[in-house]
Amino acid sequence: MEFLNDAEPFRIKMVEPIKKTTREERENLIKEADFNVFKIKAENVFIDMITDSGTSAMSSKQWGGIMTGDESYAGSSSFYRLRDSVQDIMGFKYVQPTHQGRAADFIMSQIYGTKGGYILGNLHFDSFKGHSEIAGSIPIDLIIEEGRTANSNPFPFKGNMDIEKLNLFIEEKGKENIPLIIITVTSNGNGGQPVSMENIRSVSVIAKENNIPLMIDAARFAENCYFIKEREQGYENKSIKEISNEMFSYADGCVMSSKKDGLVNIGGFICTRHEELFPAINQLAIINEGFVTYGGMSGRDLEALAIGLHEGIDQEYLKYRIEQVKYLGEELFKRGVPIILPTGGHGVYVDAQKFYPQIPQSEFPGQALVVELYKTAGVRGVELGSCAFSKKDKETGATIYPDLELVRLTVSRRVYTHRHMDVVIKALENVYKRRDQMKGLKLTYEGPIISLRHFTAKFEPIA
Ligand SMILES: *Cc1c(COP(=O)(O)O)cnc(C)c1O
């Protein structure tokens, strides 16, 4: 058995060729794209690490399901198969499909959000933050201190919620002003860091004591369960399904972006265990998504998701998945590249400020690194730093830079081999060796909405 180790637990039945370009071609391409990788055509990317969302490879079984999906408007048998998968893996009785995770976020914000109410979480995801603000609620992040900075503190569950702060917050603001608590597993905002079962259990006890509902943002629930099995005492001999069922048993419901651990390219759902909430969820879905048994998804996509959820909790698949990310991180670390450790579930986060200490945040060190990595090897990462997260002071108009200046290298599920990871490792090692010569970028255009400027921004290199 040990000979098989963490080799890919699949063989490849269909291939999608990817194009090799030269450094000269890439220098022209990135210039034409105004030094913004969002504007590069995907066909000119060799290894795409811009996101893990909707980029998974489906299995032969899922492609088979695509052919047999039931496209009935009402009562599609593919919906019932999806519901069965969700009930089996997550234990929620009531399941409403949506076209993406953010549509489930919207429904959740409408069901639970109150004007002026505080919605507490470990680290809220952007799309929920936006929706809850529209509903008039105030999202509050209460992640533990260990999870707040880019560091190599070996703490195994950096996605945990700070229990002390949670208690204090409830005491201070009053439970009647807190309509909802949400735990995001794994915590996307700080690198796919897991949340422990013990932490989820403690939060649920506090939630119940105070009569506050608890929802789970489950986009990467399977990866979180794998970390619990690997790192938390008492779970080493449990199956991922048992761990998953226990994890969700502490919550009133969940929202899911199927584009991650659902192993499909589009879709989402919202679940609840409360019969009395389901009609309102159904009706919000009807006006925004479609009839309750399809919710903005085609029957074939419901079918592929019903299968993908089961494949996503497969122990061998998860081992390969998490080990691949860990391999990438550890090899980079060995070569001196500053990354957040331990690595999380879906990618490696490089500390671009440590990488390029000579470049101030006003000259976008993270973006400079993304550009140089693309030029070097056609690898496309994404900046999560001074371009994506800067704010303007409302009074003075001065730019407020984020604490973290990160570059995320996200690993798509079942898409790239370890050999591809070696390309990324060697390329980034090469970029790191040349780090002293690197200069920053000047922002020349940002677009109408500052908080979305990373998608449209234009840059010029500083000579
Ligand atoms: C991706 C994601 C969402 C939103 O899902 P979409 O399917 O992209 O709309 C919500 N929460 C988390 C934690 C996510 O990672």
Ligand as a Chemical Component Dictionary entry (heavy atoms), coordinates in Angstrom:
data_LIG
# 
_chem_comp.id                   LIG 
_chem_comp.type                 NON-POLYMER 
_chem_comp.pdbx_formal_charge   0 
_chem_comp.three_letter_code    LIG 
# 
loop_
_chem_comp_atom.comp_id 
_chem_comp_atom.atom_id 
_chem_comp_atom.alt_atom_id 
_chem_comp_atom.type_symbol 
_chem_comp_atom.charge 
_chem_comp_atom.model_Cartn_x 
_chem_comp_atom.model_Cartn_y 
_chem_comp_atom.model_Cartn_z 
_chem_comp_atom.pdbx_ordinal 
LIG C1 C1 C 0 -17.080 30.441 -3.584 1  
LIG C2 C2 C 0 -17.647 30.697 -2.262 2  
LIG C3 C3 C 0 -18.929 31.262 -2.104 3  
LIG C4 C4 C 0 -19.742 31.744 -3.276 4  
LIG O1 O1 O 0 -20.042 30.725 -4.152 5  
LIG P1 P1 P 0 -20.234 30.919 -5.731 6  
LIG O2 O2 O 0 -20.612 29.557 -6.168 7  
LIG O3 O3 O 0 -18.920 31.388 -6.280 8  
LIG O4 O4 O 0 -21.301 31.916 -5.926 9  
LIG C5 C5 C 0 -19.411 31.413 -0.816 10 
LIG N1 N1 N 0 -18.685 31.066 0.257  11 
LIG C6 C6 C 0 -17.441 30.540 0.142  12 
LIG C7 C7 C 0 -16.687 30.162 1.364  13 
LIG C8 C8 C 0 -16.879 30.341 -1.111 14 
LIG O5 O5 O 0 -15.658 29.843 -1.214 15 
# 
loop_
_chem_comp_bond.comp_id 
_chem_comp_bond.atom_id_1 
_chem_comp_bond.atom_id_2 
_chem_comp_bond.value_order 
_chem_comp_bond.pdbx_ordinal 
LIG C1 C2 SING 1  
LIG C2 C3 SING 2  
LIG C2 C8 DOUB 3  
LIG C3 C4 SING 4  
LIG C3 C5 DOUB 5  
LIG C4 O1 SING 6  
LIG O1 P1 SING 7  
LIG P1 O2 DOUB 8  
LIG P1 O3 SING 9  
LIG P1 O4 SING 10 
LIG C5 N1 SING 11 
LIG N1 C6 DOUB 12 
LIG C6 C7 SING 13 
LIG C6 C8 SING 14 
LIG C8 O5 SING 15 
# 
